[in-house]
Amino acid sequence: MRDDELEARYLALENTAPAGFTSALRKFVEEGGDRELNRTNVLEFAARYGVDEEDAITGFVHAARIGLFDLSWNLLCPGCGGVLGANTTLKSLNKVEYHCAICTVGYTPTLDELVEASFSVNRRTRRIPGHEPESLPFWEYLRQFF
């Protein structure tokens, strides 16, 4: 993404996100580790940058709508915590059952128990190895994606 386009997105975020969030997010994008920017833990972000947890959640939703981050709906295994499926919308959670290769058990998706929203930096905001999971070593792939 060109610098002026990126600045325009940060400005748009400044106008929609809670006060103080945009400067914290900008610092996080510039200084955060590659792993931290993939499936970001929003509550850890809030604690580290002194942002209210609700404001951080709201801010990341706005950042995803603007295109600075990507929002993914992950279906988690209740046994091992692994990601059984990643979806761009909740509508795409339409399988009757998801199977965990590690636990060797099938699970019916339920929104309140197995689904998490996760945010990863958009590849046009900052490129990270997580944008090309096939290039990661096996254990790093498991750590970041499963």
Secondary structure as UniProt FT lines:
FT   HELIX           3..16
FT   TURN            19..20
FT   HELIX           21..31
FT   TURN            34..37
FT   HELIX           42..49
FT   HELIX           53..66
FT   STRAND          69..76
FT   TURN            78..80
FT   STRAND          83..87
FT   HELIX           90..92
FT   STRAND          98..100
FT   TURN            101..104
FT   STRAND          105..107
FT   HELIX           111..114
FT   STRAND          115..121
FT   TURN            123..125
FT   HELIX           129..131
FT   HELIX           133..135
FT   HELIX           138..145
//
